[in-house]
């Protein structure tokens, strides 16, 4: 588990047990973890954006979500904050992933492709264009027993190993062999940029 997820989980547990942590603090952590710091804002705009997004997530009662799968949670988060200026697909996905982690909900039917994962998926599948998610079944031959969340991480981490135009079964096999025990054990090669 990465540091951001561990911190969010700690706050959420403290909030649920009534140990002085507010819902706003949990939502802010879920919103501002991972890639949010890369949202380009002028000085002083970040606190207002965060406050507006936390308010919208709270109003949507997002921490009380019980609607089932990750896709439903993603749609609820998108409905709550997707219309806020400067909140893009990457922030929507990362926020949903953090909240989903707290609630025990993760992607199953789709691999969400943002930035590095999208680059890796395009190369691996041999396509030029794709949306913000790809059916997990599209990767079944290459990653037969991996979860969607692990496929996403592998696409991003190893994007530079894949060749454009598909025909990457050998590269995919290598990637899977590097992380049999799950994504946390996959060695991360030096890379530029972010996922």
Secondary structure, DSSP 8 states (H G I E B T S, - for coil): --HHHHHHHHHHHHHHTTSS--HHHHHHHHHHSGGGGGS---TTHHHHHHHHHHHHHHHTTGGG--S-SHHHHHHHHHHHHTTSTT--HHHHHHHHHHHHHHHT---SSEEE--THHHHHHHHHHT-S---SEEEGGGGTTTSTT--HHHHHHHHHHTGGGS-TTS--HHHHHHHHHHTTT-GGGS-----SS--
